[in-house]
Amino acid sequence: MSIRSLANKGSALVFSNRCSRHSKKASNYTNRAISSLRSAKSKKDINQKLDYIIEGMSNLSYAVKEVSDSVTPVARMNMVSALLSENIGELLNAQTEEIRGGSRR
């Protein structure tokens, strides 16, 4: 396995873990929102109903925020992959040329 491959996989793993954490949080908030909104549906008292609706909407906004926060690690992962691919590729090509030049002597 090349250095480039290890670096790409290492950074991908780190950013993947960040995305997974945000995804799990978003799912938890979404499930809480569903529960709150279902509870609101069954309540007769208007004040209780509104409290559950507000709680549900709040949880939905947190879920959207978590999904939004997961975009940054994906973008960084793509950027790191592109930079590593370009920079390490150039370094490896230069090193290969040095080796070839040294073996000809």
C-alpha positions as CSV (number, residue, x, y, z in Angstrom):
1,M,0.0,0.0,0.0
2,S,1.4,3.4,-1.0
3,I,1.9,6.4,1.2
4,R,-0.8,8.2,-0.8
5,S,-3.3,5.4,-0.2
6,L,-2.6,5.3,3.5
7,A,-2.9,9.1,3.9
8,N,-6.2,9.1,1.9
9,K,-7.6,6.2,3.9
10,G,-6.6,7.8,7.2
11,S,-8.1,11.2,6.5
12,A,-11.3,9.5,5.0
13,L,-11.7,7.5,8.2
14,V,-11.4,10.6,10.5
15,F,-13.9,12.6,8.4
16,S,-16.2,9.5,8.0
17,N,-16.4,9.2,11.8
18,R,-17.4,12.9,12.1
19,C,-20.1,12.5,9.5
20,S,-21.4,9.4,11.3
21,R,-21.6,11.2,14.6
22,H,-23.6,14.0,13.0
23,S,-25.9,11.5,11.2
24,K,-26.6,9.7,14.4
25,K,-27.4,12.9,16.2
26,A,-29.7,14.0,13.3
27,S,-31.5,10.6,13.5
28,N,-32.0,10.9,17.3
29,Y,-33.4,14.5,17.0
30,T,-35.7,13.3,14.1
31,N,-37.0,10.5,16.2
32,R,-37.6,12.8,19.1
33,A,-39.5,15.2,16.8
34,I,-41.7,12.4,15.5
35,S,-42.5,11.3,19.0
36,S,-43.3,14.9,20.1
37,L,-45.5,15.5,17.1
38,R,-47.4,12.3,17.6
39,S,-48.0,13.2,21.2
40,A,-49.3,16.6,20.1
41,K,-51.7,14.9,17.9
42,S,-53.3,13.0,20.8
43,K,-53.5,15.9,23.2
44,K,-56.9,17.7,23.7
45,D,-55.5,20.6,25.7
46,I,-54.4,23.4,23.3
47,N,-51.5,24.5,25.5
48,Q,-50.1,20.9,25.8
49,K,-50.6,20.4,22.1
50,L,-48.6,23.6,21.3
51,D,-45.9,22.7,23.8
52,Y,-45.4,19.3,22.0
53,I,-45.5,21.0,18.6
54,I,-42.9,23.5,19.6
55,E,-40.7,20.7,21.1
56,G,-41.1,18.7,17.8
57,M,-40.2,21.7,15.6
58,S,-37.2,22.5,17.9
59,N,-35.9,18.9,17.5
60,L,-36.4,19.1,13.7
61,S,-34.3,22.2,13.6
62,Y,-31.6,20.5,15.5
63,A,-31.8,17.5,13.1
64,V,-31.4,19.9,10.1
65,K,-28.4,21.6,11.8
66,E,-26.7,18.2,12.3
67,V,-27.2,17.3,8.7
68,S,-25.8,20.6,7.7
69,D,-22.8,20.1,10.0
70,S,-22.1,16.8,8.3
71,V,-21.4,18.6,4.9
72,T,-18.2,20.2,6.2
73,P,-16.3,16.9,6.9
74,V,-17.3,15.6,3.5
75,A,-16.0,18.7,1.8
76,R,-12.8,18.5,3.8
77,M,-12.4,14.9,3.0
78,N,-12.6,15.6,-0.7
79,M,-10.2,18.5,-0.4
80,V,-7.6,16.5,1.5
81,S,-7.9,13.6,-1.0
82,A,-7.4,15.9,-3.9
83,L,-4.4,17.7,-2.3
84,L,-2.8,14.5,-1.2
85,S,-3.3,13.0,-4.6
86,E,-1.7,15.9,-6.3
87,N,1.1,16.7,-3.9
88,I,2.1,13.1,-3.1
89,G,1.9,12.1,-6.7
90,E,4.3,14.9,-7.6
91,L,6.7,13.9,-4.8
92,L,6.6,10.2,-5.8
93,N,7.2,11.1,-9.4
94,A,10.2,13.2,-8.5
95,Q,11.6,10.5,-6.2
96,T,11.1,7.9,-8.9
97,E,13.1,10.1,-11.4
98,E,15.9,10.5,-8.8
99,I,16.0,6.7,-8.3
100,R,16.1,6.1,-12.1
101,G,18.7,8.7,-12.5
102,G,20.9,7.2,-9.8
103,S,20.5,3.7,-11.1
104,R,21.8,4.7,-14.6
105,R,25.1,5.8,-13.3
